[in-house]
Amino acid sequence: MAGGSTQLAKARKFRDLHLGETCFLMPNAWDAGSASILAASGFAALGTTSAGIAYSLALPDYVNALSRARNMAAIKAICEATDLPVSADTEAGYGPALSDVATTITMTIAAGAVGGSIEDYTGDKSLGLFDIEEAADRVAAAREAGDASGMPFTLTARAECFLVGHAQPLRESIRRLNRYREAGADCLYAPGPADAETIAALVGEVDGPLNVVAGLGATSLSADALADLGVRRISNGGVLARASLAALRRAAREMTQRGTFSFAADAIADSELKRFFSSR
């Protein structure tokens, strides 16, 4: 279990990571166990992944299937498992009203997080993205709720243009992210692009620290290459959770199709995990 570091100290540390000149890695955990292992690996901060949390509950991602209550329970467990700053994936804020967004951020802080993200996808394919001004109002509501906590809550605003198939995803992402920055976002994020040209354009045209997700699509860009492009923060979204599920599926197929157990050679020893989790 975590202990020692106060939430305010974590909030200041996380804010300062975004204000510096160095790019940092922020992998995304989906439960207390994954958070503990990631925290012990030397990262400066962790994010949560609503996709990974949804998959752990046998729910689909990106269709409002994960309820706020279940997401908050997972966020709380992750925050309690580590002394690192945690930024929570709170999807679109859970509800149509600005008060819903504010309540979500207030609950996120109560769960122990020091940052959080708000996306502009409605969760309804027929509706697509929120209107830009409505989305900006939602960012502003999140900003106000974060400020009310009395700590420097780091707010990330997401433009989902690339993921919903917008006709001009780069141009619209730049327009939206700059508007969200004006509305109070500290970090900006347009999940989807994995090529240097598009990422460089986002860095150059977006007025604020940029987060890039590594692993969402096929990419050969390393963390160093992304840092050289000017990216401030690198996250993984649900890719670590998906990689873990892929390993599980490979093991299951080996057993059912071949009747063998070679996958066990890659497993962490039970004695090692006992020692590790006993020390938490």
Secondary structure, DSSP 8 states (H G I E B T S, - for coil): ---SS-HHHHHHHHHHHHHSSS-EEE-EESSHHHHHHHHTTT-S-EEE-HHHHHHHTT--SSSS-S-HHHHHHHHHHHHHT-SS-EEEE-TT-SSSSHHHHHHHHHHHHHTT-SEEEEE-B-S-TTT-B--HHHHHHHHHHHHHHHHHTTS--EEEEE--TTTTT-SSHHHHHHHHHHHHHHTT-SEEE-----SHHHHHHHHHHSSS-EEEESSSS-----HHHHHHHT--EEE-TTHHHHHHHHHHHHHHHHHHHH---GGGGGS--HHHHHHHHHT-
